[in-house]
Amino acid sequence: MLNIKTERQKGKISFSLSGQFDMGTADILEDAVENEDLTGVQSIAFVLSKLEFIDSTGIGELIKYYRKFAGQGITMELINENPEIEEVLELIGVREIMAEN
């Protein structure tokens, strides 16, 4: 199960994810993001600190959104304090992909 808490502040939206972000739950994030009005949004954050698990599908979704938002002029950041999730992000090169663009 993937739980998402959405917070909106002036010009910024944060999606805090908890639980498992994988092939079986990726559509939950997609629904949450697609249902948000991005008018006036300058920055989007995905908070991953409470995730228990992420697989390649979850990582692919994050990269997809990074590229989509960059094309719309919206900055995106990943906030994470979970060392196990961070290890996966580093191994796959997600931070490098985001730093290159």
Secondary structure, 3 states (H helix, E strand, C coil): CEEEEEEEECCEEEEEEEEEECCCCHHHHHHHHHCCCCCCCCEEEEEEEEEEEECHHHHHHHHHHHHHHHHCCCEEEEECCCHHHHHHHHHHCHHHHHHHC
